Amino acid sequence: MENAAIFLLGLGGFLVLWPISVWRRDASMVDFWWGPGQSVMAAAAWFAAGQPSGIAGLLCACVAIWGLRLGIQLGRRRILEGREDPRYTTLRRHWSPGFWWKSLFVVYLLQAGLQMVIAAAPVAAIQAGTGQAGTGEIGVLAALGALIWLAGMTVETVADVQLDLYRRKHGHGGLLTRGLRALVRHPHYSGEILVWAGIALIALDAGIWWAPLSALLVTVLLWKVSGVPFLDEHMRDTRSRYTSYARSVPALVPTLRRAQRLAQAGRRERV
């Protein structure tokens, strides 16, 4: 399967979802395909390789597990909440009137393009790590990448579980400041960055020298564009205590001083 056909699989999913999102007036349905679409592209590259190697299988598994977990988690939240994600509600307000057709470009095709760019590294690595293109062996760099990927997946999963449990008890109007969110404001974004850093290292071990660009793009998007800025603004507008919370808790990377304070507080509580 040619690369163009692989990437068209990702685009096709967004084009199927767009008219459904217009009908439901919920542009956040685009999130349903962000992770699974990359899983499908990685799997297509793996099957098309003919004789996939160990490093190709590792990389395909990492992308597939990450993408499917993310798709299920985001899809479940959208169904349970029954309303559009506030990020897209803000976009709807800024791009109205005519948001229904503008969303095809500013939401769906934009994310399709970003998805292709980010998925390019693992797709290329899966192909390069097979057959005569490479030895296909899992080296030290790939093993380290797998460990970083696992750490990121663990952080994301724990952060989502903690938030879901909190919402079941307190509803959607409260502010969770315990658990991982006592260390950083957005642990799910921290985990996402670790996941893609791990994938980049595995792809780098497969000979894709530009693979870190995918992880860098994910980091920039979450840190400066569509992640932290949007969520911080929404939380400040809807949670009265969020401004003071944000002053003391870093966005993505925990500080050693704060970790020490929390550890000391935990020891005092046990005593």
SULMO-V16854 format. One record per backbone hydrogen bond with DSSP energy under -0.5 kcal/mol. CO is the residue of the C=O (numbers start at 0). NH is the residue of the N-H. E is the energy in kcal/mol with one decimal. If there is no record, write none. Layout:
co: {CO/CO}
nh: {NH/NH}
e: {E/E}
This chain:
co: {1/2/3/4/5/5/6/7/8/9/10/11/12/13/14/15/16/17/18/19/20/20/25/26/27/28/29/29/30/32/33/34/34/35/36/37/38/39/40/41/42/43/44/45/46/48/50/52/53/54/55/56/57/58/59/60/61/62/63/64/65/66/66/67/68/69/70/71/72/73/74/75/76/77/84/84/85/86/87/88/89/90/92/97/97/98/100/100/101/101/102/102/103/104/106/107/108/109/110/111/112/113/114/115/116/117/117/118/119/120/121/122/123/124/126/128/129/130/135/135/136/138/139/140/141/142/143/144/145/146/147/148/149/150/151/152/153/154/155/156/157/158/159/160/161/162/163/164/165/166/174/177/178/179/179/182/185/185/186/187/188/189/190/191/192/193/194/195/196/197/198/199/200/201/202/203/206/207/209/210/210/211/212/213/214/215/216/217/218/219/219/220/220/220/221/226/227/228/229/230/231/232/233/234/238/240/241/242/243/244/244/249/250/251/254/255/256/257/258/259/260/261/262/263/264/265/266}
nh: {5/6/7/8/8/9/10/11/12/13/14/15/16/17/18/19/20/21/22/23/24/25/28/29/30/31/32/33/34/36/37/37/38/39/40/41/42/43/44/45/46/47/48/48/49/50/130/56/57/58/59/60/61/62/63/64/65/66/67/68/69/35/70/71/72/73/74/75/76/77/78/79/80/81/87/88/89/90/91/92/93/94/95/100/101/102/103/104/104/105/106/107/108/109/110/111/112/113/114/115/116/117/118/119/120/120/121/122/123/124/125/126/127/128/129/55/132/133/53/54/138/142/143/144/145/146/147/148/149/150/151/152/153/154/155/156/157/158/159/160/161/162/163/164/165/166/167/168/169/170/176/180/181/182/183/249/188/189/190/191/192/193/194/195/196/197/198/199/200/201/202/203/204/205/207/206/208/210/212/213/214/215/216/217/218/219/220/221/222/223/224/224/225/226/227/230/231/232/233/234/235/236/237/238/241/244/245/246/247/247/248/184/185/253/258/259/260/261/262/263/264/265/266/267/268/269/270}
e: {-1.9/-2.5/-1.8/-1.0/-0.7/-0.8/-1.9/-2.8/-1.4/-1.3/-2.1/-1.8/-1.8/-2.0/-0.7/-0.7/-2.5/-2.0/-2.2/-2.2/-0.9/-2.1/-1.5/-1.8/-1.8/-1.7/-1.3/-0.6/-0.7/-1.9/-0.8/-0.6/-1.8/-2.6/-2.1/-2.3/-2.5/-2.5/-2.2/-2.0/-2.6/-2.2/-0.8/-0.6/-0.9/-1.5/-1.2/-2.2/-2.4/-2.3/-2.6/-2.5/-2.3/-2.4/-2.7/-2.7/-2.1/-2.8/-2.6/-2.1/-2.4/-0.5/-2.5/-2.4/-2.5/-2.8/-2.4/-2.5/-1.9/-2.4/-2.1/-2.7/-3.0/-2.0/-1.0/-1.7/-2.1/-1.5/-2.6/-1.9/-2.2/-2.4/-0.6/-0.8/-2.0/-2.7/-0.8/-0.5/-1.2/-2.8/-1.5/-2.3/-2.9/-0.8/-2.0/-2.1/-2.2/-2.3/-2.8/-2.1/-2.1/-2.6/-2.7/-1.1/-0.5/-0.6/-0.6/-2.4/-2.6/-2.5/-2.6/-1.8/-2.7/-2.3/-1.0/-0.6/-1.8/-0.7/-0.5/-1.9/-0.8/-2.3/-2.5/-2.3/-2.4/-1.8/-2.3/-2.8/-2.4/-2.2/-2.4/-2.7/-2.3/-2.3/-2.6/-2.5/-2.6/-2.5/-2.3/-2.5/-2.7/-2.0/-2.6/-2.5/-2.0/-2.4/-1.9/-1.3/-3.1/-2.1/-0.6/-1.4/-1.7/-1.6/-2.0/-0.5/-0.8/-1.7/-2.6/-1.7/-2.2/-1.9/-2.5/-2.1/-1.9/-2.4/-2.2/-2.1/-1.8/-2.0/-2.6/-2.4/-2.1/-1.1/-2.1/-1.5/-1.2/-1.7/-1.9/-1.7/-0.9/-2.5/-2.4/-2.3/-2.2/-2.6/-2.6/-2.3/-2.7/-2.8/-0.9/-1.0/-1.5/-1.5/-3.6/-2.4/-2.9/-2.1/-2.3/-2.7/-2.4/-1.7/-1.3/-2.4/-1.3/-1.9/-3.0/-1.3/-1.0/-0.6/-1.5/-2.5/-2.1/-0.6/-2.1/-2.3/-2.2/-2.5/-2.1/-2.4/-2.5/-2.3/-1.9/-2.1/-2.1/-1.9/-1.8}
